[in-house]
Amino acid sequence: RLSADDLKGELTLCYPAQFQCRNERCVPQKWQCDGHDDCRDGSDEEGCQGCPDGHFTCGDGQCVKESWRCDGLTDCLDYTDEDPAFCVVPTCSLDEFDCNSGNGTESHCITHIWVCDGEFDCENGADESDCPPTTCHSREFACTDAAKCVDRAFVCDGDDDCPDASDEHGCRPLECGTAELACDGRCIPANAVCDGRPDCTNGEDERKTRCGNRSRSDIMTTSCGGSEFLCGSGECVHTHWHCDGDRDCKDGSDEDGCLSQKCRLDELQCDDGTCISGIAQCDGHKHCADGSDEIGCSTYTTGCNPGEFRCRTGQCILKSQVCDGRNDCRDWSDEPLKDCHKNECLDNNGGCSHICRDLKIGYECECPTGFALVDTRTCDDVDECKLPGTCSQLCTNFKGGFKCHCYGGYSMDPHTKSCKAKGEF
């Protein structure tokens, strides 16, 4: 979460691998001269020489690969790569099946071996209509609602191999070891049962009927993590709760011997005694000279559910309670004087490269589909081709998306987007 004060004097500073727009936004350097107005003022496309060799220039100036032109898939945002005035309407060859045969529309061709194979390859299902009954081998399982056979080894293996998932129907329930406990569709190991921490959503692994009278002292903590404070009563609390004015330990030892608080209720006191805005804590920037406002944040920020606001004390309240004039957090961190009802997105989009979402306190930068934040304000393209399973064979990444391709001798299944062999082996 950011505030406008956090960005003063910073909007003109871009990282080395970024391009400084005329309007002071920062975009990745590789987006310069790519045919897209990423700066939103055109400055990243000024003085450019057009698309590189091997690329097609769309009507709006966007650059796409020449091989993508007239391939049946729209890649230009203005559809000019599939302009019917230039592209030839495809017709099916003798060894192909026309999904749209006889209905007077453009041909959609698939290889003939995909016809009556138990999988719908035509969007209208024409390749699986009027098919003869399928007879499965004795070592195979016949799917209920589709003309498809799967190996019996795939039955009840946890994966849906039949289009109707009939290979997973009627399977025996999960079986766990003698020392394990089955709950929530998984097996809880023996060392996690009766350890004082519920692992089952219904708390079955910690019920008194199962664990007996084992006391909490049997598992009392003797040491805490690097971002935690060890209470005299044995439990661990976050280090930021030490000397924050609230007694978080059962015995109050987190407030013993602490100096008196000198910051306002809507401020955070750094470990060196200085005061900063309470919403600046754990925002990815060091505002305390000693950096204490960013210590242990990965643990500190995971305690609240979606739709909730994390108070500086660690308490969670509903977001609807923020900036309502009431001290719901007990420390006033939900009511900062300078930040409530201030729309930072109206000032240069908050410095966000793409989407700025105003919050009751501060704002957040977000990215459209196919992009991800590389810092608190700048979005960069996500290379989906590096993610396992994106494409079955070949993958080409481009800004904001990707495109799957097949090797020679294979065709793209229009539903699953996986590559299937055109002929028999």
N, C-alpha and C positions, 0 to 999 in steps of 0.2 A: 504494500500500500504506500502511495506517494502523496506528498503534499506540495503545493506550489512553492513554498519556501525552500523545500529541498532542492529545487531545480534552478533557483536564482543564480545567475552567473555560470550555469553549466550547459545551457542549451546550445551554445556556440562551440562546444567541445565534443568532437566525435572521436571514436577510437581509430587507430591507425588503418584498420581494414574497412573503414566506412567513408562515405562521400558526404561532404557538407553541402546541403541544399541551400538555395538562396533564402528560403524561409526559415533556416536554422534547424531543420530536421536532419536526422542522420539516417542514411540508408546504406546497406552493404555496397562496397566499392564495385563488386562484380555486376551490380544492377545498372551501372552507368552504360548508356548507349545500347540497351537491349530492346528498345522499342516500346517500353512501358514508362508512363509518367509516374514513377514511384515517389518523387518529391511532392507531387501534386501542384507544383508550380512550373514544371517543365524543365527545370534547371539541370536534371540528370540526363536529359536527352538533347541538350544544346550542343551544336558543333559536331554532331555525329555524322558518319558517312553512310548510313543505311545498314542493311543487314549484311552479315558476312557471306562469303561464298558457300554454296550448298544450302542456303536458306531461302525461304519464300517470304516476301513482305506482304503482310495482311493489309487490308484496306485501312486499318487504324494505325499502321506502322509497326505492329507487333511482328516479331521474327519467329518463324517455325521452320523445322527441317523441310527441305524440298520433297523428301520421300514421303512426308505426311500429307502432301497435297493430293486430293482426290483418292484418299484411301478409305473413304466411307465413314470416317470419324472426324468430328468437328474439333479443330485445334485452335483456329483463330476465334477470338471473341466475337468478331463480326461475321463469322461463317464463310469468309471469302475463300478459304482453302478448299471448300466443297461447293463452289459456285457451279450450279448446273449448266450455266452457259459455257463453261470450260470443260467440266468433268464429263466423261462418257458414262452413260447409264450402264451398269454391268449386266451381263446376261450369263446364264449358267451353261457350263460345258456339258458334254454327253455323260461324263462320269460324276456329275454333281446333281443334287436335288434342289429344286426351287421351292422354298418355303411359301412363296406367294403365288404359286402357279395358279392361273385361272381367275385371280381376283382383280386383275387389271392394275396392280400397283408395281412398284419397282422390285426387281428380282432380289432375293436374298438367298445366296447359294451356300450349301454345305456339302461336304463329301458324302457320297452315297452310303458309305459304311456306317454313318451315324444314324441312318434311318432304322427305326425299330430296334435300337440298342438299349432301350430302357431309360434313356435320358432325353429330356426335352431340349433340343438344340435350336429349334425354330421358336420364335417368340409366340407364335400362335399354336404351337404344339402339333403342327401338321406332320412332322417327321415321326410322331408316335401314334398317329391315328390309323385305324384299319390294319393294325398289326396282328399277325397270328399269335396264338398262345406260346409262351416260352417254356421250354422243358429244361429243367436244371439237372445237372449231373448229381449222382448220389453223394458226392463229396461237397455239394454246394447247397446253399440255402436260398429258397425262392422268396423274394420280397413280396409282400402282400398286395400292395396297390400299384406295382409297376412291373413291367416285363424285364426284370433284372435278376441275375443270380450273383451271389457273393460267396466266397469261400466260408465254410463253416467255422474256420478259425477266427473269423471276424465277428461271429455272433456273440453277444454279451461281452464285448471287449471294451465297452465304454464309449465307442465312437459310432456315429450313425453312418453306416455304409449304404443302406437302402435309402432311396429318396424319401420314403415314408417312415424311416426309422424303425421299421418292423423288426430289424435284426437285434434291436435292443429292448423289445417288448417282452414282458414276462420273465425277466432275468432275476436271479436270486439277489436278495439284499446284501449290502456290504458286510463282509466278515472280517473281524479284527482278531489279533492274537489274544491269548489268554490274559495277558497283563495289560492289554490296551482297552480303551473305552471308545465305543462308536457313538458319535454325535455329529450333527450338522453335515452328514455325508462324508465324514472322514474319521480316521482312527487317531485318538489322542494317545501319545506314548505314555508309558507307565510313570516316567519321571515328571510328567506334567500334571498328573492326577494328584489331588490333595496337596498342591504346592502353595496354596493360598492365593492363587491367581486364576480366576475362571477362564477357561478356554472354550467351553461350550456356551452358546448363547443363552441357554436356560440354566446355566450354573451347575449342571448335573455332576461335573467332575469335582466340585467342591462342596457337595451336599454333606451335611453332618451325618446323615445315615450311612454315607459311604466312607467318610474320613474319620468318624468317631469324634473324640474330644481333643484331637490334636490342636494345641494352642498356637497362636500366631508367633509366640516366642520361639517355637521350634524352627521357624524359618526366618527369624528376624535378621535384617540386613546388618552386616558389620562393615560394609564399605559401599560407597556410592560412585556413580560415574563422574567424569571430569566436569560436567556441567550441573552437578547436583550437590546439595548440602546435606550432610548426615545429621539428623536430629538426635538429641539425647535420648529420645524415646525409641530410636531404632529405625524409623522410616526415613526415606529420602524425599526431599523436595527440591524444586529447581533453585539454582544458585541465585537467580534474580529475586526470589522470595525472601532471601536472607537480608534482614534489616530493611524491609520495605514498609514497615509500620503495621503489618498484619501478622498475627500469630498463626502460622501455617502448620508448624509441628504440634503434635498432641501436647507436648510439655512446654510449648512456647519458646524452645531453645533457639529458634531462628531469629528471635528478637532480643536475645540476651546480649548485653554489653554494646548495643548499637548506638551510634550518634543520633541525635534528634534530626528529624526530617526538616529540610529547609526549603524544598522546592514546592511550587504550587501543586494542588491536587491533580491538575491535568498535565503535569510534567513528570519526567523521569529523572531521578537523581543518578548520575554516573558514579562509578566507583571512586572517582577522584573528587566527588562532591559537587561537581557542576550540574546544572539543570538544563535539560533539553525538552522539546515538545514530546508528549507521551506517545504520539502516533509515529514518531521517528524510530521507535524501537523495532528491531528486526525487519527493517525495510530494505536491507541489502547495502546500505551506505553507513559508514562510521561517522556518527555525529558527536559522540563522546571522544575527547582527545585520547583516552586510553582504550577506545574501542569496546567498552563494556556494554554498549547498547546492542551489539551484534554477537555477543558470546552465547553459545548454546541455543541459537534460534531454531535449528532444525528440530530440536526436541520441544522447544517452547511453543512453536506455532502449530503443533499437531493435535492440540487437545480439544478443539471445538468442531462441531458438526457443520455441514453446509447450512447456510441460513442463520448462523450464529456469529457473534462478534467476540473476539478475545480481549478481555480487559487486561490492563497491565498487571493485575494481581494473578492472572491466570484463570480467573472466573469466566465462564461463558454466558452471554446473555443473547436474547433475540436481536437481530439487526434492527427490527422495528423499534427497539428501545434506545437506539443510538440517537443522540441529538434531540431528545424529547424534553429536555429541561430537567430531568430527574437523575439523581445519583444512583443509577442502577448497578454500576460497577463497584460502589462503595469507596472508590478512590477518585471519582469524577473523570476517569480516563475515557468514558463514553461521551463526555461533554466538553471537549477542548474549546476554549473561548474563540480562538482565531480560525478554526477549521470547519466548524459546523455550518451547513447550508452554503458552502462556497463551491461553485462549479469551476474547478480548475481546467476542465476540458475546453472552456470557452477561450482560453489564452493559448493560441497556437496548438490546439489539439492536445494540450498538456505535454507537448514534446514527444508524444507517441508517434511512431512511424506509421501506424495503421489505425487501430481502433482505440479510442479513449472512453472509458466507462466511469462516469462520475459516481462517487460513493457519498454517503452522508458525511464521512470523514475522509478527506483525501480523494484519490482516484486510482484506477488501475489501467494499465495498458494491456490490450489484448490483440490477438492475431486472428486473421481469417483462416479458413481451412487450408491446410497445406503449408502453414507457416508456424514458427514457434519463436518465443522471445529468446534472444541471445544475451540481453541484459534487461534492465527494468523497463526499457522504453522501445527498443528496436527489435523488429521481427525479421527473421531470415527464413529462407526456404528450407523445408524439411526434405531431406533426401530419402524418399520412401523406398528407393531401390536398395538401400542398405539394410532395410528391415526384412528379416526372413519371411518368406511366403508371400511377398508382395506380388510377384509374377511367377508363373510356373517355369518360364524359360528366360526370355530377354526382357530387360527393363531399361527405359530411358527416363531420367529425371528431368523435369523442367520446373521453372519457377511456379510454385503453387500447386503442383501436381506431378503426375507421372504417366507413362504410357507403356503398356505391355506389348511384346512382340513374340513371334514364334520362329524357330529355326525352319529351314527349308524342309518341306515334306510334312509340316504340321499346320493346323488352322486353329484360330481362336474360337473357343466355345463362347457364344454370345451371352450366356447366363453366368457361368462360373468364371469366365475370363481365363480359363486354363487352356493350354495347348493340347490338342488331340491329333493323333496321327491321321493323315489323309487316306492312307492305303493300308492294306493288309501286310503283316510281317511274315 
